[in-house]
Amino acid sequence: MPATEKTDLLAALAAARATLTATVLGLDDEQLGAHPTVSALCLGGLLKHVASMEEAWLRFVVDGPSAMRYDLPDGVTWADFTAGTAREFPQWAIDYQNDFRMLPGDTLAGILARYEKVAARTEEVIAAVADLSATHPLPEAPWLEPAAVRSVRRVLTHLIAETAQHAGHADLLRETIDGQKSAG
């Protein structure tokens, strides 16, 4: 397999990351947690979410579906969960929601440092992959296609697309916060 494909995919992911992170340059922590739209979406939350998703998908590349488990508490059904009526919510769902918000102690510096570590780990994992066509079955979850598989290549293209999509969201939020557009 040509090393250039890995290089090209990693470069595209790095470019999408750079566009996203450029959006928050010059903001303070309060602005990073601002909710300028009717939703709870904030720039800090977008950065945390994208870092968490990249981290999870790279664990999937290494460990397969066991790295992305979506187990529900005993007695809770997917219908209860999706309706928001579950008597108990799993930790993975709580963590997912918390990734979209600024929590006490979250700072721009801390979020960016974590994202840099995730990016470095991505580079390390992909460098060690012998074949971008290698696949794992997807974990079981109602939002994932049953019995589907994902290749390393498809994981990378998904991460590029998700990061770029959220960079667009971030640009709109930034413009709403202070009228500035990202440098990306």
C-alpha positions as CSV (number, residue, x, y, z in Angstrom):
1,M,0.0,0.0,0.0
2,P,1.4,3.4,-0.9
3,A,2.4,5.5,2.0
4,T,1.0,8.5,0.1
5,E,-2.6,7.5,0.7
6,K,-2.0,7.5,4.5
7,T,-0.2,10.8,4.2
8,D,-3.0,12.3,2.1
9,L,-5.7,11.2,4.5
10,L,-3.9,12.3,7.5
11,A,-3.1,15.7,5.9
12,A,-6.8,16.1,5.1
13,L,-7.7,15.3,8.7
14,A,-5.1,17.7,9.9
15,A,-6.4,20.5,7.6
16,A,-9.9,20.0,8.9
17,R,-8.7,20.0,12.5
18,A,-6.7,23.2,11.8
19,T,-9.8,24.9,10.4
20,L,-11.8,23.9,13.4
21,T,-9.3,25.0,16.0
22,A,-8.6,28.3,14.1
23,T,-12.2,29.2,14.9
24,V,-11.6,29.6,18.6
25,L,-8.4,31.6,18.4
26,G,-8.7,34.8,20.4
27,L,-11.7,33.7,22.5
28,D,-11.7,33.4,26.3
29,D,-13.1,30.5,28.2
30,E,-16.4,32.3,28.8
31,Q,-16.9,32.9,25.1
32,L,-15.9,29.2,24.4
33,G,-18.9,28.2,26.5
34,A,-21.4,30.7,25.1
35,H,-24.6,29.5,23.6
36,P,-25.4,32.0,20.8
37,T,-28.2,29.9,19.3
38,V,-31.3,28.4,20.8
39,S,-29.5,25.1,21.4
40,A,-26.9,24.2,24.0
41,L,-24.2,24.0,21.4
42,C,-21.0,25.9,22.2
43,L,-17.6,26.1,20.6
44,G,-15.9,24.3,23.5
45,G,-18.4,21.5,23.2
46,L,-17.8,21.1,19.5
47,L,-14.1,20.8,20.1
48,K,-14.6,18.3,22.9
49,H,-17.0,16.3,20.8
50,V,-14.7,16.1,17.8
51,A,-11.8,15.1,19.9
52,S,-13.8,12.4,21.7
53,M,-15.2,11.0,18.4
54,E,-11.7,10.9,16.9
55,E,-10.4,9.1,20.0
56,A,-13.2,6.6,19.9
57,W,-12.9,5.8,16.2
58,L,-9.1,5.3,16.6
59,R,-9.8,2.9,19.5
60,F,-12.1,1.1,17.1
61,V,-9.3,0.9,14.5
62,V,-7.1,-0.8,17.2
63,D,-9.6,-2.8,19.2
64,G,-12.6,-3.3,17.0
65,P,-16.2,-3.0,18.2
66,S,-15.4,-3.6,21.8
67,A,-13.8,-0.2,21.9
68,M,-17.2,1.4,21.2
69,R,-19.8,-0.3,23.3
70,Y,-23.3,1.0,23.7
71,D,-24.7,-1.2,26.5
72,L,-27.9,-0.1,28.3
73,P,-28.6,-0.6,32.0
74,D,-30.6,-3.6,32.9
75,G,-34.3,-3.1,32.2
76,V,-33.7,-0.1,29.9
77,T,-34.8,-0.5,26.2
78,W,-33.6,1.5,23.2
79,A,-37.2,2.8,22.9
80,D,-36.9,4.2,26.5
81,F,-33.5,5.6,25.8
82,T,-34.4,7.4,22.6
83,A,-37.6,8.7,24.1
84,G,-35.7,10.1,27.0
85,T,-37.8,8.2,29.5
86,A,-35.2,5.7,30.6
87,R,-35.0,5.3,34.4
88,E,-31.3,5.3,34.2
89,F,-28.9,6.4,31.5
90,P,-25.6,4.7,30.7
91,Q,-22.3,6.5,31.4
92,W,-21.4,6.5,27.7
93,A,-24.5,8.6,27.0
94,I,-23.8,11.0,29.8
95,D,-20.2,11.4,28.6
96,Y,-21.5,12.0,25.1
97,Q,-23.8,14.8,26.3
98,N,-21.1,16.3,28.4
99,D,-18.8,16.4,25.4
100,F,-21.1,19.1,23.9
101,R,-20.8,21.5,26.8
102,M,-18.3,23.3,28.8
103,L,-18.0,21.8,32.3
104,P,-16.5,23.3,35.4
105,G,-12.7,23.2,34.9
106,D,-12.9,23.1,31.1
107,T,-10.6,25.6,29.5
108,L,-9.6,26.4,26.0
109,A,-6.0,25.5,26.7
110,G,-7.0,22.2,28.2
111,I,-9.4,21.3,25.4
112,L,-6.8,22.2,22.7
113,A,-4.1,20.2,24.6
114,R,-6.3,17.1,24.7
115,Y,-7.2,17.5,21.0
116,E,-3.5,17.7,20.2
117,K,-2.9,14.5,22.1
118,V,-5.7,12.8,20.3
119,A,-4.3,14.0,16.9
120,A,-0.8,12.7,17.8
121,R,-2.3,9.3,18.8
122,T,-4.2,9.2,15.5
123,E,-0.9,9.7,13.6
124,E,0.8,7.0,15.7
125,V,-2.0,4.5,15.2
126,I,-2.4,5.1,11.4
127,A,1.4,4.9,10.9
128,A,1.2,1.4,12.5
129,V,-1.7,0.2,10.3
130,A,-0.4,-2.1,7.6
131,D,-3.5,-2.0,5.4
132,L,-6.1,0.8,5.2
133,S,-8.6,-1.8,3.9
134,A,-8.5,-3.7,7.2
135,T,-12.0,-3.9,8.7
136,H,-13.8,-4.5,12.0
137,P,-17.5,-5.1,12.4
138,L,-19.4,-2.1,13.8
139,P,-20.7,-2.3,17.4
140,E,-24.4,-2.8,17.9
141,A,-26.4,0.4,18.2
142,P,-29.7,1.5,16.6
143,W,-28.0,4.3,14.7
144,L,-25.4,2.0,13.1
145,E,-26.2,-0.3,10.2
146,P,-26.6,-3.9,11.5
147,A,-23.8,-6.3,10.7
148,A,-21.8,-3.6,8.8
149,V,-18.1,-3.3,8.8
150,R,-15.8,-0.3,8.6
151,S,-12.3,-0.2,7.1
152,V,-9.5,2.0,8.5
153,R,-9.8,4.1,5.3
154,R,-13.6,4.6,5.9
155,V,-12.9,5.6,9.6
156,L,-10.4,8.2,8.4
157,T,-12.8,9.6,5.7
158,H,-15.6,9.7,8.3
159,L,-13.3,11.7,10.7
160,I,-12.4,14.1,8.0
161,A,-16.0,14.7,7.1
162,E,-17.2,15.0,10.7
163,T,-14.4,17.4,11.6
164,A,-15.0,19.5,8.5
165,Q,-18.8,19.6,9.2
166,H,-18.2,20.7,12.7
167,A,-15.7,23.3,11.6
168,G,-18.6,24.9,9.6
169,H,-20.8,24.8,12.7
170,A,-18.0,26.4,14.7
171,D,-17.5,29.2,12.1
172,L,-21.2,30.1,12.4
173,L,-21.1,30.1,16.2
174,R,-17.9,32.2,16.2
175,E,-19.5,34.8,13.9
176,T,-22.5,34.9,16.1
177,I,-20.4,35.4,19.3
178,D,-18.2,38.3,18.2
179,G,-18.7,38.9,14.5
180,Q,-15.3,37.3,13.7
181,K,-14.8,34.5,11.1
182,S,-12.3,31.8,11.5
183,A,-8.9,32.2,10.0
184,G,-9.2,28.7,8.4
